[in-house]
Amino acid sequence: MTRSEILEQIKEIFVETLDNEEITVEESTKAIDIDEWDSLMHVLLVDAMEKHFEVRFKASEIQDWKDVSEIIDSISHNLN
Amino acid sequence: MKNFLQLKKNLKKDFSNLKTIKLAVLGDTATQFLVQALKGMGYDEGFNFDIWEADFNQIERQVHDPSSDLYQFKPDVVILFKSSHKLLGKYNKLAMEKHTSLAKNELDAIETIYSTINDQLNAKVVYYNYTEIDDSVFGNYANKTESSFLFQLRKLNYELMVLASKKSNLFLCDVSSLQNQVGKLNVFQPSMYTSTEMVWSIDFLPKVANKTIDLIKAIFGKFKKCVILDLDNTTWGGIIGDDGIENIHIGSLGIGKAFTEFQYWVKKLKNRGIIVAVCSKNTESVAKEPFERHPDMILRLEDISVFRANWDNKADNIRQIQRILNIGFDSMVFLDDNPFERNMVRENIPDIQVPELPEDPTNYLEYLYELNLFETVSFSNEDQERTKLYQIEAERAKAHQKFANEEDFLKNLEMCSDVKAFNKFNTPRVAQLSQRSNQFNLRTIRYSEADIEKISKSDDYFSFSFTLEDKYGDNGLICVVILQKENANVLFVETWFMSCRVLKRGMENFVLNTIVDFAKEHGFAQIKGEYIPTAKNDMVKNHYPNLGFEESHPYFILDLDNYEDKENYIRIKK
């Protein structure tokens, strides 16, 4: 799966989980850029991404993410 | 069952037309998601949960401070969640020699929390029991080592049950058995716990919410009272009309075992007060034959309150059963192996619950266990007698047809009623009837046993319970009135409810005569009543006007000066 494919799917997960059609997600997007993306929502996003990509993130990975690009790094790393 | 995200979507919906129940949620781990799951699932069950959530780990502070937000909020239900992980944390910090007293110390603390809440609030307390954690320090030997964590946790769960059996406002929500159902791996997600302090996984939350709401529904009077059984391939294997009594599957061999176990389950339900009815497409005599003659049948005709076997459609038959039993369709469960019949009944009677029984009968029981259909918040001796009561009712209905007019029928019944204030013997039944009565219930206030005890000891209240006996049998305690002294002249009818089993016997007149006599003896001049409408009590909309009360919105007033005794054929039991 390419980075852009992963990004595309992450975007859908964000829209679905945060229940907001108008969210834009780019590799550079940070939690602070999206109103709904607070620490509680983060838990749901992680859960949804784990289910969708059939991966398990390490707690340390989750804590280190600074933006979406690092999430993509984790996913592609876990997929391989 | 909806998943967590679907439940969360419900939060945006309009709750304004739903029944509001105030919940307080207090936990020693983070409870935000639990609160969202409860709120969201409440919507689908017709509740607007008004939820106050304590800050993280504030149980003791909130409970022991009389001026705390918890008490300001005045919840109907207090939900307490102390997690197994925190319990393990406590155990870990204890000196070795204190490990054996963990369960006892926790139990004492929980009892204190409960009693403090119970003194301050008129609320039910729901406590989550402990999901098992085996820290594997002792291996299997933990089971014979009192100081092991597993030993202490299980002991605590057991002692909680003992405590709950003595405290009438304390209810345990059995998340431990829920964990057994879905497996620990699906309950606890270590990475989530590490980053959020939440111990229950996203997928487990809807199940916990569901189990909690089952309990809350029962507390507020919504529970199942009756199970209606199909026969062929539901109650026994095979088709009695085609296969004959020798060839149906029941007993200890092969597939018969599944049906035998199913029947034992139904029999246990019957013994605990669930009414069992039969609805089958069969010739009646053929359908009854196994109940009468088959040596391996567990269910017998005396277990069945209403037996409908004919070739009419099942929806009509179920309506007949409903008329005889006089309970709501929403308190009935229909079990049938045939998807066509299930859909037909569902479409025609939307309120009845019709589980999608699995295709393979060997899976019936596990499936039914998981649905948790028969939640309750009380259990009394009366429950065990219920089947007989309804059978007698069927006989009475037959006798009724023989009399040309109502009066002759009523006289012929030779009715008498035992009138008593609340006491320790009738308290459980009074509380139970307050939870079960929906139709003939003027203000639909639900009482726990503790509430009833308080009323019986108060000088501001006068309590009346009524039984009704006739020549066919004893209906037991079937009517309750609670009068509140409003002032020296006026008695307010705080509660008047009656079992629908005894409608149209003149009981209302008898009851009114009784309370009027009492009021006069004690120097009151007026009785004041109120009707609070619910979805179900339309039947008593005109109760007070019919009895001669004058409307004085929103109340109804009866002046005692000119009261004339109302006619009835019930005498007071000496």
Interface residues (C-beta under 8 A of the other chain):
Chain A: E16 T17 D19 S39 L40 V43 L44 V46 D47 A48 R56 F57 K58 A59 I62 Q63
Chain B: F4 L5 K8 K9 K12 Q32 F33 P190 S191 M192 T194 S195 T196 M198 S201 I202
